[in-house]
Amino acid sequence: MPRLLSTVGAALLGIGLAGAPGDAQETPILIVTTAGRCLVAMAERETAEVRTGDCGSAAPLRTVAGTVRTEGGRCLDWTNQGGPVHLAECRIGRATQQWRFEPNGLIRNGARGDLCMDVEGGGTDDGTRVLAWPCQDLSRPHPNQRFRRAAPRAAAPDSGAGHAAGGTAEGGS
């Protein structure tokens, strides 16, 4: 069963790129797409891809100092523009593991501020890949690049507003 990424959720709660190494946000969170699917890790191992899945069985993510982590302690990371977001061993200061949840629903990367999490092809089915893709239309991001945070018990489909539920992000890139 896929497990929801614990770290992405916490980073999205507002720690962002400005989070200092000692800062931690340990509140469990789900990251929900506009189609009402949650981000899940396909396995709890290095290079396992992040995909979309059922929010009811998704494991919560946690954010620590701007990273998004699984319950197993791996970080969401990316290697190539257009490539999948995947799990990797967490490394202090590794910018590809830094994620910032913005008020418009974008999840922007710390190494490349022009790259955002993106649901491949705007897919709505379970198992759709999540990519590191160029950020689109910053005034009103495409639905495949809009996400919201939800408490693990409250991951209902998006109302279409495209904004994060609860909390605020710290500034923009």
Secondary structure, DSSP 8 states (H G I E B T S, - for coil): --EE-HHHHHIIIIITTT--TT-EEEEEEEEEETTS-EEEESSSSTT-BEEEE-GGG---EEEETTEEE-TTS-EEE-SSTTSB-EEE---TT-GGGBEEE-TTS-EEESS-TTEEEEEGGG--STT-BEEEEE---TTS--GGG-EEEE-TT------S----SSS------
